[in-house]
Structures are given as structure tokens and as C-alpha cells.
Amino acid sequence: MSVVRIYAVGDVHGRRYFHIFTASLQSIVGMRPDVIVFAGDMIDEGKVDDLEPIVKEVRNKFPQVPIVSIFGNEEYHEIEGLLIKRFPEIIWLDDSVAILTLNGVKVGFVGTRGALERLTFWQKRHKPELAKVYEERPKVIKKLIKEVRNYSDMVVFISHYAPTYLTVKGEPEKVYPYMGSRHMERVIRETKPEVVIHAHAHNARVVEASLNSSRVFNVSLPARKGIAIIEARPRKGILSYVGRSYGTAR
């Protein structure tokens, strides 16, 4: 089967890292992605307008390329509807799936905010109900990956929060439980999505890892200093990968 080329990025945080994002985007020459993935926290503090220049830059560079996006913790629950209405050209995933045929390959995307092992101080105070959500969400994702597998040549799992600690290394160990969830790691080991994409860990020094046959990419812009380019090709149940970042603007 053909190669599927994914450009993925998260944690642009609106204006905060926009200069790095644009420099990285403009440094990519001679290649075109099959799909672009936004891995959450593309905006800052719920500012919907932050996404407009990011989408404009992408559309100017790669018109007609589909964009698949999830919500991060900066895309507040209360503004999800506004984002979906304002940017209908984006495929928004929230504990949901989408199947796209890309370069002749049926790719099943499963997207979620993800889960944390411990609530942040703010969450404990303002949204304690998230504890139950984070407990149940790995079960939901496991079911979705298994279902989409029946209709896809390969599966891409996208989570804002890290679904493994492997690609959080570089952050202080004491904050790992606030970065992601090892319960999601167990889901990955059991369901074996070919590609796993996440963000949230800005200070990670390890940005790629393998979990059995799954390849995990931390695409946090502050961590990589550039947009991640992921190439995957299904072949007899085995994928080959190329992962790299473009742009080193700081």
C-alpha cells in the first residue's frame, strides 16, 4: 500500500508559539501531507480567535488537505460548540472516530482529550467530575479503536494528554500523573493502533517511542521546535515509519 504522510502539531497556544509554528511550516518544501493533525492546545485560555491565523497559514500552504483536530485543555469544554461552528472545515474528534481514504489507504482516526491519572489542582476545585471521566475514558477509547479497526487499513489514535509516560520523559517525574495516563498505555498495548499522536508534554526530551507494534509521537511544538512529519505504510500487517520535525526556530 501507499505511504500516508501525516503532519502533526500541538501546543501552539495561540500567539505564544505561533512564530515557531509559522517558521516550521514555511521550512517545509517539496512535500505535501495527506492529512494534518492538530493535537490540542492550539489556542490559549479558550480564545477562539487564536485558531484563525493558524488555520489560515495551513490553508495558504496546503489548500484542500484535510485537518483532523481534537480538543486540549485550553480548548475549554464550554467553547467546543463555538470552535466547531467557527471552523466547520476541520474534522473535530471528541471521543469519536473518522475514517478517511488517504493516498488509497483507509485510515481510521480515533480522537480524544485523553486522561490523567491525577486531577490538577484547578480540576479538583472546579471540575471534580473529571475524575470519573478519566476513569471511564480508556474503556471508551478501547472500544472505539477495536470498532474502527474493522473498517480501516490502519488506525491513528490522537490524544492531547500523553497516553504513555515514555514520551513525557524530560518533565519532572512528579508531574507525570498530571501529564497523562498509563491506563491509556494499556489500551494501546491491547488494541495496537499503528500510530499514536499526543501533545501536552512541553518539556519532554523523548518525543518518539514504541509500544509493541505501535509508534508513539509527542508532537508538542515546544518540545519538538517544529511540526512532526510522520510517514506510515501498511504492509502485511506491519508498518514502516519515518518520524521527523521541520523547523528549529526558537
C-alpha positions as CSV (number, residue, x, y, z in Angstrom):
1,M,0.0,0.0,0.0
2,S,0.9,3.7,-0.4
3,V,2.7,5.8,2.2
4,V,0.4,8.0,4.3
5,R,2.1,11.3,5.2
6,I,0.8,13.0,8.4
7,Y,1.9,16.5,9.6
8,A,1.0,16.8,13.3
9,V,1.4,19.5,15.8
10,G,0.0,20.5,19.2
11,D,0.6,23.1,21.9
12,V,0.8,26.1,19.6
13,H,-1.0,28.0,22.3
14,G,-2.2,30.8,20.0
15,R,0.3,33.7,19.8
16,R,2.7,32.1,22.4
17,Y,4.4,29.8,19.9
18,F,2.8,31.0,16.7
19,H,6.2,32.2,15.4
20,I,7.7,28.7,15.8
21,F,4.7,27.2,14.0
22,T,4.9,29.5,11.0
23,A,8.7,29.2,10.7
24,S,8.4,25.4,10.8
25,L,5.5,25.4,8.3
26,Q,7.4,27.6,5.8
27,S,10.5,25.5,6.1
28,I,8.7,22.5,4.6
29,V,9.3,22.4,0.9
30,G,8.8,19.9,-1.8
31,M,6.4,17.7,0.2
32,R,2.7,17.7,0.8
33,P,0.9,15.9,3.6
34,D,-2.1,13.7,3.1
35,V,-3.6,14.9,6.4
36,I,-2.8,17.5,9.0
37,V,-3.4,16.7,12.7
38,F,-4.0,19.3,15.4
39,A,-3.3,17.6,18.8
40,G,-4.9,20.1,21.1
41,D,-4.0,23.4,22.8
42,M,-3.8,25.1,19.5
43,I,-5.3,28.1,21.3
44,D,-4.7,29.7,24.6
45,E,-7.1,30.1,27.5
46,G,-10.2,29.5,25.4
47,K,-9.6,32.3,22.9
48,V,-11.4,31.0,19.8
49,D,-9.9,33.8,17.6
50,D,-6.4,32.3,18.2
51,L,-7.2,29.5,15.8
52,E,-8.0,31.8,12.8
53,P,-4.3,32.7,11.9
54,I,-3.2,29.1,12.4
55,V,-5.8,27.7,10.1
56,K,-5.1,30.5,7.6
57,E,-1.4,29.7,7.5
58,V,-2.2,26.0,6.9
59,R,-4.7,26.7,4.2
60,N,-2.3,29.1,2.4
61,K,0.4,26.4,2.4
62,F,-1.7,23.3,1.9
63,P,-5.1,24.1,0.4
64,Q,-7.6,21.2,0.3
65,V,-5.6,19.0,2.7
66,P,-7.9,17.7,5.4
67,I,-7.4,18.8,9.0
68,V,-8.3,16.4,11.9
69,S,-8.3,18.0,15.3
70,I,-9.0,17.2,18.9
71,F,-9.6,19.4,21.9
72,G,-6.9,20.1,24.5
73,N,-7.3,21.6,28.0
74,E,-7.0,25.1,26.5
75,E,-10.0,24.4,24.2
76,Y,-12.4,24.6,27.1
77,H,-15.4,22.3,27.2
78,E,-17.6,25.4,27.1
79,I,-16.3,26.6,23.7
80,E,-16.3,23.3,21.8
81,G,-19.5,24.3,20.0
82,L,-18.1,27.7,19.1
83,L,-14.9,26.1,17.6
84,I,-17.0,23.5,15.6
85,K,-19.2,26.3,14.3
86,R,-16.4,28.7,13.5
87,F,-14.2,26.1,11.8
88,P,-16.5,23.6,10.1
89,E,-13.8,22.7,7.6
90,I,-12.0,20.9,10.4
91,I,-12.9,17.3,11.4
92,W,-13.3,17.6,15.1
93,L,-12.9,14.4,17.2
94,D,-14.0,14.1,20.8
95,D,-14.2,10.5,21.9
96,S,-15.2,9.8,18.4
97,V,-13.9,8.5,15.1
98,A,-13.5,9.4,11.4
99,I,-12.4,7.3,8.5
100,L,-10.6,9.0,5.6
101,T,-9.2,7.5,2.5
102,L,-5.7,9.0,2.1
103,N,-3.5,8.1,-0.8
104,G,-5.5,4.9,-1.3
105,V,-5.3,3.9,2.3
106,K,-8.3,3.8,4.6
107,V,-7.2,5.4,7.8
108,G,-9.3,5.3,10.9
109,F,-8.8,8.2,13.3
110,V,-9.8,7.9,16.9
111,G,-9.6,11.2,18.8
112,T,-9.9,12.3,22.5
113,R,-8.7,14.8,25.0
114,G,-7.3,11.8,26.8
115,A,-7.0,11.0,30.5
116,L,-4.9,12.0,33.5
117,E,-4.0,9.8,36.5
118,R,-4.5,12.7,38.9
119,L,-6.6,15.8,38.6
120,T,-4.8,19.1,38.5
121,F,-5.4,21.5,41.4
122,W,-7.7,23.5,39.2
123,Q,-9.6,20.5,38.1
124,K,-10.1,19.3,41.7
125,R,-11.5,22.6,42.6
126,H,-13.6,23.4,39.5
127,K,-14.3,20.1,37.7
128,P,-14.0,17.2,40.2
129,E,-16.4,15.2,37.9
130,L,-13.4,14.7,35.5
131,A,-12.1,12.0,37.9
132,K,-14.9,9.7,36.7
133,V,-14.4,10.8,33.1
134,Y,-10.7,9.9,33.2
135,E,-11.5,6.6,34.8
136,E,-14.0,5.6,32.1
137,R,-12.4,7.2,29.0
138,P,-9.8,4.4,28.4
139,K,-12.6,1.9,28.2
140,V,-14.4,4.1,25.6
141,I,-11.2,4.5,23.6
142,K,-10.5,0.8,23.6
143,K,-13.9,0.1,22.2
144,L,-13.6,2.8,19.5
145,I,-10.2,1.5,18.3
146,K,-11.5,-2.0,18.1
147,E,-14.5,-0.9,16.1
148,V,-12.7,1.3,13.7
149,R,-10.2,-1.4,13.1
150,N,-12.9,-3.4,11.3
151,Y,-13.2,-0.7,8.6
152,S,-9.6,0.6,8.2
153,D,-6.3,-0.4,6.8
154,M,-4.5,1.4,9.7
155,V,-5.5,3.2,12.9
156,V,-4.3,6.6,14.2
157,F,-5.0,7.4,17.8
158,I,-4.9,11.0,18.8
159,S,-4.9,12.2,22.4
160,H,-4.0,15.6,23.9
161,Y,-2.8,14.2,27.2
162,A,0.0,11.7,26.9
163,P,-1.2,8.1,26.7
164,T,2.2,6.8,28.0
165,Y,4.9,8.2,30.2
166,L,7.6,7.1,27.7
167,T,7.2,10.4,25.7
168,V,6.9,12.6,28.8
169,K,10.5,11.9,29.9
170,G,12.2,15.3,30.4
171,E,9.4,16.6,32.5
172,P,9.8,16.3,36.3
173,E,8.7,12.8,37.3
174,K,6.4,14.1,40.0
175,V,4.2,15.7,37.3
176,Y,3.8,12.6,35.2
177,P,0.4,11.8,36.6
178,Y,-0.8,15.2,35.6
179,M,0.6,14.8,32.1
180,G,-1.1,11.6,31.1
181,S,-2.3,8.1,31.9
182,R,-0.8,4.6,32.0
183,H,-4.3,3.3,31.7
184,M,-4.3,4.6,28.1
185,E,-0.9,2.9,27.6
186,R,-2.6,-0.5,28.5
187,V,-5.2,0.3,25.9
188,I,-2.5,0.9,23.2
189,R,-0.8,-2.3,24.1
190,E,-4.1,-4.2,23.8
191,T,-5.5,-2.6,20.7
192,K,-2.3,-1.8,18.8
193,P,-3.1,1.3,16.8
194,E,-0.4,1.8,14.3
195,V,0.3,5.5,15.0
196,V,-0.3,7.3,18.3
197,I,-0.1,11.1,18.5
198,H,-0.2,13.3,21.5
199,A,0.9,16.7,22.9
200,H,0.8,18.4,26.3
201,A,4.3,17.5,27.5
202,H,6.1,20.7,26.5
203,N,9.4,19.8,28.2
204,A,9.7,16.2,27.0
205,R,13.2,15.2,25.7
206,V,11.9,11.9,24.4
207,V,9.4,12.6,21.6
208,E,9.1,9.2,19.9
209,A,8.8,5.7,21.3
210,S,7.4,2.3,20.5
211,L,4.8,0.3,22.4
212,N,4.9,-3.1,21.0
213,S,3.9,-2.6,17.3
214,S,2.5,1.0,18.0
215,R,4.7,4.0,17.3
216,V,4.1,7.0,19.6
217,F,4.8,10.6,18.7
218,N,4.8,13.5,21.1
219,V,4.1,16.4,18.7
220,S,4.1,19.2,21.3
221,L,5.6,22.2,19.4
222,P,7.6,23.5,22.4
223,A,9.2,20.0,22.8
224,R,10.0,19.4,19.1
225,K,10.5,23.0,18.0
226,G,8.8,22.1,14.8
227,I,6.0,20.3,13.1
228,A,6.2,16.5,13.2
229,I,6.2,14.6,9.9
230,I,5.1,11.0,10.2
231,E,5.0,8.6,7.3
232,A,3.4,5.2,7.6
233,R,2.8,2.4,5.1
234,P,0.6,-0.7,5.9
235,R,2.3,-3.8,4.6
236,K,1.3,-7.3,5.6
237,G,0.2,-6.0,9.0
238,I,3.5,-4.2,9.6
239,L,4.1,-0.5,9.2
240,S,7.3,1.3,8.4
241,Y,7.7,4.7,9.9
242,V,9.7,7.9,9.3
243,G,9.3,10.5,12.0
244,R,11.0,13.9,12.0
245,S,10.4,17.6,12.7
246,Y,10.7,20.5,10.4
247,G,11.9,23.9,11.7
248,T,14.1,24.8,14.6
249,A,13.0,28.3,15.3
250,R,13.1,29.0,19.0
